[in-house]
Amino acid sequence: MKFQPRQTDEHLHILVEDDGPGIPQSKRDVVFDRGQRIDTLRPGQGVGLAVAREITEQYEGKIVAGDSLLGGARMEVIFGRQHPIQRDE
């Protein structure tokens, strides 16, 4: 698992990547819906990513699923900065 925060002038990005089975492109939108699970062979209720999305949206952010260079899933949480960095010109 890899955790990487980074920032731009206007956003804070939190990237979490793993080397697991990943999330198929066709499931990347529904995986954030409560009760949806990709791997039905393992125990779970399908609430983890739904809760992550709800919390992220409460802070006016968004969460996006993608492919990791590690071979698994990549989740990127993006928040707007409360005070964007001002650059002197």
Helices and strands as residue ranges (DSSP letters): E 2-7, E 11-17, G 25-27, G 30-32, H 48-58, E 62-67, E 73-80
